[in-house]
Amino acid sequence: MGSIGLERFSQGAPAADVIAALERDGCAIVEGAMQSSQIEGLNRDLDDLIEATPPGVRHWEAEQAPPRPSGESVEFDSKFTSLLDVDPEKFDDFMREFYGSDTVRIDGLPGKSPTFVDLMCDPLLLAAADHFLLPNCMSYTLNTGQLIEIRSGESDQTLHRDEGAWLHYREARPHLSVEAMFALSDFAEVNGATRIVPGSHRWDESREPKAEEIAIAEMPAGSAVMYLGSTLHGGGANRTNERRRGMFLGFCLGWLRTEENTFLTTPIEAVRKMPRRAQELLGYQAHMAIGVVDVGNPMKLLRP
């Protein structure tokens, strides 16, 4: 694993060059994607919340999910690529394992970190979203933003495509999402660096990667690995005593339902204080007749 490389760019690289790499490989690393003040800001904004949040999934189990006999273990295929492959009766167990028992995840970041709001409007990420998403929508929205801290003892996450969230869209489809994982600490193979499969955005969904086709997104803090929602990837195992801290951010077509319900995770009082572009990215800009309020644009709810 990891014998294949990822194309790397430095901060300030032309957006067209990064986009060309995403077209070809489905992924690329941008070193220096964040300023030191942004790294410090995100860590400062979220440190206390991270310490107060236990690892693992906290609110997933459906109210009517049947109980599992005590001591019964559930195993899943590590080569899974679609939620359609999961037995519905084991779905809750799958999601717990997928998200990791030794990984802290926090969403609602726009309302918890002013630095995140700034990073959400990153020109390079928006340029990539413009290129891949705007041909198939009038506007795009924040799909989700997550703080992801992989702690000691976590295992490899199942390789997956984030576009699998819209599993019922089975026909030939356009690009649905564009994403980035920002490193808030150094990413190394031994501490849980993202594993990613260059070129897999062009594969048939049934194709499974060989070990030598899986790249490791090793990168210093402040870097970002950008990728398309159709690219296979997953968090790595943490075999150290370190905490690997990253921040995930992605956009999707404006007419799709987002993974994160930002209308509930981000208070409207916080949204009212944000720049207009951030408000639009959080879904307050109607997509033609989708997402209206009182048959009108919800942006009016943010006016003084």
Buried (B, 14 or more C-beta within 10 A) or exposed (E): BBEBEBBBBEBEBEBEEBBBBBEBBBBBBBBBBBBEEBBEBBBEBBEEBBEEBEBBBEEBBEEEEEEEEEEEEEEBEEEBBBBEEBEEEBBBBBBBBBBBEBBBBBBBBBBBBBBBBBBBBBEBBBBBBBBBBEEBBEBBBBBBBBBBBBBBBBBBBBBBBBBBBBEEEEEEEEBBBBBBBBBBBBBBBBBBBBBBBBBBBBBEBEEEBEEEBBBBBBBEBBBBBBBBBBBBBBBBBBBBEBBBBBBBBBBBBBBBEBBBEBBEBBEBEBBEEBEEEBBBBBBBBBBEEEBEEEEEEBBEBBEE
